[in-house]
Amino acid sequence: MIVRTLADCEKTERRVESETGTWDSTRMLLKDDKMGFSFHITTIYANTETHIHYQNHLEAVYCISGDGEIQTLDDNKVYQIRPGTLYVLDQHDEHLLRGGSEDMKLACVFNPPLTGKEVHDADGVYPLETEEAEG
Ligand code: 9YT
């Protein structure tokens, strides 16, 4: 059994800030937890744009609060994101994620799970970590 609070996780290395200055994220579950997915609470800052392309991961994202939009780059479609919206990157969709008039709080699930070290490649591809590469 694992029980954690967001407040406690935010005080540890689980909370990361992007080098782009456009988001922060608290990784409440990571690969070491051996659940087969990772779980994150991410804040996308208001009036920002982040380029993301998770070529090695599938991700589902649920909006808890705030507002923003996502633009998929292969077809230039724009989708509004509001509390209650779920978007799913089932095609490893390259996209621009924009914060709206206020910070957007998102709950995110990754398969395969992130290891926790991925912040340095923050605005593009996260590598698929191998057992050898971790340590
Ligand atoms: C919105 C989004 O893609 N969140 C993913 C998690 C975050 N980028 C992280 O923890 O690395």
Residues whose N, C-alpha, C, O or C-beta is under 5 A from the ligand:
A	BS01	9YT	S25 H40 T42 C108
